[in-house]
Amino acid sequence: YPNPAFSNSQFNIAVVGTTGDEVVVVVVDMLGQEFYAKVAVLSTEKKIIAVDPAGKLTAGVYTVIASSNDKIYKKKIVIQ
């Protein structure tokens, strides 16, 4: 959130899981090109991960992929 987001500002990803879980977060465009990646360890059952694309994301639709414990979650985000 927010969705849609703006290309010159950060957006946040809310991750829910078990304390101590390792979560890999990746942002890719519609062609599968990776623009952002981060590994986070959950210090609580819910963690907010701030994604600061630093102007790398132009206007368009991207997919945020989060994976942990052999599970993959995908959500679309629109950048204006």
Secondary structure, DSSP 8 states (H G I E B T S, - for coil): --SSB-TTS-EEEEEE--TT-EEEEEEEETT--EEEEEEEE-SSSEEEEEE--TT---SEEEEEEEEETTEEEEEEEEE-
